[in-house]
Amino acid sequence: MRSTTYEMIVEDYLLSRSRSMLVRPQYWIRTAQKERSPDVLGVHMGKNIFYLAEVTSNQKPTQLLDKLKDYRDSAQRILAGLKHEFDVSGKWSVVPWLFIWEDLKEPLKSSIGAFGVQTTYLNKLMAPEPTSIDTVRKDWGDTPDELARLVLE
């Protein structure tokens, strides 16, 4: 499947969050009820987190709510499957992450509140806050590893 424009924006956003982030669009996973594919799977190798990113502009996202319920009810199965597929061990977590328009915040608040998802607003990604022109970190640190870092993760 091809990514939509909004999904590609989310893919770029996730990749820009950390150099240790892996991104895969439409990655099929097995939940307790059925096979699902989050719009974007983000794997943060540094923080040991699998992000199940969902992108929607729908005012009544019943399919999204079904996915969130499956993700919540199948969290252990999803985690075990992803750890196996990515050949990782140790303590990992699965975190659903919604990317919605800010004007959907209130209509969806009661529906998604029970799922404890991370939320980012698409309109913030479309018109991001301006960053400073200063690209050099001020907190270089003292150890050789800290001194070698050029970008903040």
C-alpha positions as CSV (number, residue, x, y, z in Angstrom):
1,M,0.0,0.0,0.0
2,R,1.1,3.5,-0.7
3,S,1.1,6.1,2.0
4,T,-1.2,9.1,1.9
5,T,0.3,12.6,2.0
6,Y,-0.6,13.0,5.7
7,E,1.0,9.6,6.5
8,M,4.2,10.7,4.7
9,I,4.3,13.8,6.8
10,V,4.0,11.7,9.9
11,E,6.8,9.4,8.6
12,D,9.0,12.4,8.2
13,Y,8.1,13.7,11.6
14,L,8.9,10.4,13.3
15,L,12.2,10.1,11.5
16,S,13.1,13.7,12.6
17,R,12.4,12.9,16.2
18,S,15.4,10.7,16.7
19,R,18.3,9.2,14.7
20,S,17.5,5.8,16.2
21,M,13.9,5.8,14.9
22,L,12.9,3.3,12.3
23,V,9.7,3.9,10.3
24,R,7.6,1.5,8.3
25,P,4.3,2.4,6.7
26,Q,1.4,0.0,6.8
27,Y,3.1,-2.7,8.8
28,W,0.8,-5.7,9.3
29,I,0.5,-7.0,12.9
30,R,-1.7,-9.7,14.4
31,T,-4.1,-8.6,17.2
32,A,-6.4,-10.9,19.1
33,Q,-9.3,-10.1,16.8
34,K,-7.8,-9.7,13.3
35,E,-4.8,-8.5,11.4
36,R,-4.3,-4.8,11.5
37,S,-1.9,-2.4,10.1
38,P,-1.2,0.9,11.8
39,D,-0.8,3.8,9.3
40,V,2.9,4.0,10.3
41,L,4.9,1.8,12.6
42,G,7.7,3.7,14.4
43,V,10.4,1.7,16.2
44,H,12.5,3.8,18.5
45,M,15.6,1.7,19.1
46,G,17.0,4.0,21.7
47,K,13.9,4.1,23.9
48,N,12.7,0.6,23.2
49,I,9.2,1.7,22.1
50,F,7.0,0.5,19.2
51,Y,4.7,3.4,18.1
52,L,1.5,2.4,16.4
53,A,0.8,5.7,14.6
54,E,-2.7,6.3,13.3
55,V,-3.5,9.3,11.1
56,T,-7.0,10.6,10.7
57,S,-9.1,13.6,9.8
58,N,-12.4,11.8,10.2
59,Q,-14.9,13.5,12.6
60,K,-16.4,10.1,13.6
61,P,-13.5,7.6,13.4
62,T,-15.3,4.4,14.3
63,Q,-12.6,2.3,12.5
64,L,-9.9,4.1,14.5
65,L,-11.7,3.4,17.7
66,D,-11.9,-0.3,16.7
67,K,-8.2,-0.3,16.0
68,L,-7.4,1.3,19.4
69,K,-9.5,-1.3,21.2
70,D,-7.7,-4.1,19.4
71,Y,-4.4,-2.5,20.2
72,R,-5.3,-2.2,23.9
73,D,-6.8,-5.7,24.2
74,S,-3.9,-7.3,22.3
75,A,-1.0,-5.3,23.6
76,Q,1.0,-8.3,24.9
77,R,0.5,-10.3,21.7
78,I,1.5,-7.3,19.5
79,L,4.5,-6.7,21.7
80,A,5.7,-10.3,21.5
81,G,5.2,-10.4,17.8
82,L,7.0,-7.2,17.1
83,K,9.9,-8.2,19.4
84,H,10.2,-11.4,17.5
85,E,10.0,-9.8,14.1
86,F,12.6,-7.1,14.9
87,D,14.8,-9.6,16.8
88,V,15.0,-7.4,19.9
89,S,15.0,-8.4,23.6
90,G,14.6,-6.7,26.9
91,K,11.9,-4.4,28.1
92,W,9.9,-2.8,25.3
93,S,6.5,-1.2,25.1
94,V,3.8,-0.6,22.5
95,V,2.4,2.9,22.4
96,P,-0.5,4.0,20.1
97,W,0.1,7.5,18.8
98,L,-2.7,9.5,17.1
99,F,-2.1,12.2,14.6
100,I,-5.3,14.2,14.2
101,W,-6.4,17.8,13.4
102,E,-6.6,20.0,16.4
103,D,-10.2,20.8,15.8
104,L,-11.0,17.1,16.4
105,K,-9.5,17.3,19.9
106,E,-12.8,18.0,21.6
107,P,-15.1,15.7,19.6
108,L,-12.7,12.8,20.1
109,K,-11.7,13.6,23.7
110,S,-14.3,11.3,25.3
111,S,-13.9,8.5,22.7
112,I,-10.1,8.2,22.9
113,G,-9.6,9.2,26.5
114,A,-10.0,5.6,27.7
115,F,-7.1,4.4,25.5
116,G,-4.3,6.5,26.9
117,V,-2.8,7.3,23.6
118,Q,-0.2,9.9,22.7
119,T,-1.6,12.6,20.5
120,T,0.0,15.1,18.0
121,Y,-1.9,17.5,15.9
122,L,-1.4,17.5,12.1
123,N,-1.8,21.2,11.8
124,K,1.3,21.7,14.0
125,L,3.2,19.4,11.7
126,M,2.0,21.3,8.6
127,A,3.1,24.6,10.0
128,P,5.8,23.8,12.5
129,E,7.1,26.3,15.1
130,P,10.1,28.1,13.7
131,T,13.4,26.8,15.0
132,S,16.4,28.9,15.7
133,I,19.2,29.2,13.3
134,D,21.6,28.0,16.0
135,T,22.4,24.4,15.1
136,V,25.2,23.9,17.5
137,R,24.3,22.5,20.9
138,K,25.2,24.5,24.0
139,D,25.4,21.5,26.3
140,W,28.3,19.6,24.7
141,G,29.1,17.8,27.9
142,D,32.4,16.4,29.2
143,T,32.7,12.8,28.1
144,P,34.0,11.8,24.6
145,D,30.6,10.4,23.8
146,E,28.8,13.6,24.7
147,L,31.4,15.7,22.8
148,A,30.9,13.6,19.7
149,R,27.2,14.3,19.5
150,L,26.2,17.1,17.0
151,V,22.4,16.8,17.2
152,L,20.0,16.7,20.1
153,E,17.8,13.5,20.0
